[in-house]
Structure formats: structure tokens, C-alpha cells
Amino acid sequence: MKYRFIPVLTTIALAGFLFCLLSALGITDTLCLTQGCEVYQGYTVAGISFYWIGAAVFLILGLMSLWPGAYGLLAILTGIVLVGNFVFLIIQFLLWPCTSCLIVAALLGSFAWILAGHVKPGFRILCMVWLLLFSANILHLAKDSIPPWPVLGKSNADIQVFFSPTCPACRQVVENFLQQSDLVTHVAFYPLAKNKDDQHRISLLVRNLRQGMPAAQAFAFHWQMLSPQENPGRNGYLAFNLWRNQLHLAKKGATQVPLIISRIALGDNFDDIPPSPDGCSIFSPDAEGCEDEPVPDPFESIFK
């Protein structure tokens, strides 16, 4: 057997040891891009941080990788650690993904895959299960890391208003917010498109806002039916941004607009207002109730 892969295993183990050590000391906190990092930072076993345990595990794996005669034992130990990692990957998938945790998992998985080519074939089954769970977590992380896109307002605004240009209830909610000078500076507006007509109207809204048109006027134009001459054509970048907003809505478990998410009180009567029966199902291109016709304003009492 040739052992040219030994330096690679040792290097990966050393990288894992250093990363866990730095994480335990809080030096890698800037790499934490998700809420899971903060949540799992307090996880311990017998009062010992997972990062310290991880550093010890990588140190042992690295030392054992220098002893070719112990590769059978190394495979057993790595398999046990992988199974333990399975549990943590499942927890992350069901709750919150953790950037730092997935970096540790990636180093462990790389170590295991390289080792799998030099030990009994059964070890590869564990590696394949790890790859499946790891891939699922990467997709989960990507989903949670993509923020929604506001067409108007700051991304960290206290109030988020999700709307569709062909939703009458949305129009009334948006126009009410635009009329409230004390609130509008705290609002970000997030458009959603359920069909091409919506996309074209939002494209017109984006163009007018970028050209400096006042927000109320730009929105007024985009609520109207488009003529063939006003059709701006397909915009791939806009389509991606609108998909980001749909993704955010799906994460919230919402299917209809208008949707208002607020960190501040909107009015004394806001909590008493039931969900609007005239909202639009944003995931149905021909959703019933989204026609361009006047409907009663379900949020009227918010601003009285």
C-alpha cells in the first residue's frame, strides 16, 4: 500500500484542529452568517464546548493518520465521529444551519472520503450518508442566507410590506403607508410576481423609481394596466430578485399578499384586524381574487 495520501489527511486534520481551536476562542465569529452559529455556540457535553471536543477529535485523527499500521482503527474512530456528525447535521437541517459548524463538517467529511479510498468498502456507505446530509444542509444554508429584495426602502426597515401589483388589497395597503409620513421612512416594500404581467409592472416601477420619480407617482403608474408599448421585456436580474422575495415568503409559511411584518406598533386597532379575504395567492398565476377591481380597504382603520 502506498501512503502518499498521509500528508493530505494530516493537513486536513490540522486544519480542523486549528479551526475548532479558533472557534472555541471566538476568533472565527465573523464567519458566522446565520442564527445557528449563535444558538449552537452554547452547546456543550459535560460542560465542554463542542469546539473544544472537535479540536481534540481532529488532533487525535491527525496523529493517528501518521501511523499507517493503525488505519483500520482510524477508520473505526472516524466512522464513530461521522455518525455523531450525522445527528448534528440532522438537528441543523430541522432547526437552524450554522456556517461554522458546516465548515467543521466539511473538513471531517473530506478526511473521511480520502480515508475511504484506502480502507474497507463498507466505510464508504457512511461517507455517502454524510454527503447526503451535508448537501441538504448546504441547500438549507443557501435558502436561509438569501435575503429578500426591497424595491423601495432599506433592507433593515422596521416594517416590511409584501405586495403584488395586481392585488387590489395590496394597492390600498401600500398607498396607505405612502401617505403616512411618520411611518413611510420605516417601511420597505417587497414586490412579488405571480405571472408575467406582474413582472412587467414591477419592471416599470423599478425603472421609474431609478429615474427619480416620486414613490407615490411611480406606484400609481405600476398599478395600472400596461399597454403593449410599455412592456419592458424580460429582465433576468429582476426575475432573480422577485424569486428571492417568493423564497422569503415561503420561509415565513405565507402564501398570500398583502403581508405586513413589523417590529413596531402600527396602530391601536391593528391587532384586531383579521387577515384580508381579498388578498392574492402569490404562488398561483391565475389566483382568484387578484383581479384589478376595487375592494373594501381591510386595513383602513390602521391609519385612523
KAHUWO-V69583 format. One line per field, one symbol per residue. burial: b if it has 9 or more other C-alpha atoms within 8 Angstrom, else e. Layout:
burial = ???
This chain:
burial = eeeeebeebbbbbbbbbbbbbbbbeeebeeebbbbbbbeeeeeeeeeebbbbbbbbbbbebbbbbeeeebbeebbeebbeebbebbeebbbbbeebbbbbebebbbbbbbbbbbbbeebeeebbebbeebbebbebbbebbeeeeeebbbbebeeebbbbbbbbbbbbbbbbbbbbbbebeeebebbbbbbbbbeeebbbbbbbbbebbeeebeeeebbeebbeeeeeeeeeeeeeeebebbbbbbbbbbeeeebbbbbeebeeeeeeebeeeeeeebbbbbeeeebeebeeeeeeeebeebee
